[in-house]
Amino acid sequence: MSVLILCLLLVAGVVQVVRPQLLWKANARLQRGWVKNPEATEPTGKGYAMNRAVGVIFLGLALWMLIQQL
């Protein structure tokens, strides 16, 4: 079970590195009702670059945990 969850986390990490805009679009829907204009909260290019950097770290940790499970 934990291997399946780690594999799903790996997929999320790959999406965060390759296309962070997809994660923002998914999360923007959750902002409705809390934020006046969710479209106005889209990160800048530097924000997406930071998301990618964090995604690489996340992928490394998730991969390390997956290797430890096997």
DAPE-V939087 format. One record per backbone hydrogen bond with DSSP energy under -1.0 kcal/mol. CO is the residue of the C=O (numbers start at 0). NH is the residue of the N-H. If there is no record, write none. Layout:
# DAPE-V939087
{{CO NH} {CO NH}}
This chain:
# DAPE-V939087
{{0 4} {1 5} {2 6} {3 7} {4 8} {5 9} {6 10} {7 11} {8 12} {9 13} {10 14} {11 15} {12 16} {13 17} {14 18} {18 21} {19 23} {20 24} {21 25} {22 26} {23 27} {24 28} {30 33} {30 34} {36 39} {37 40} {38 41} {43 47} {44 48} {45 49} {46 50} {47 51} {48 52} {49 53} {50 54} {51 55} {52 56} {53 57} {54 58} {55 59} {56 60} {57 61} {58 62} {59 63} {60 64} {61 65} {62 66} {63 67} {64 68} {65 69}}
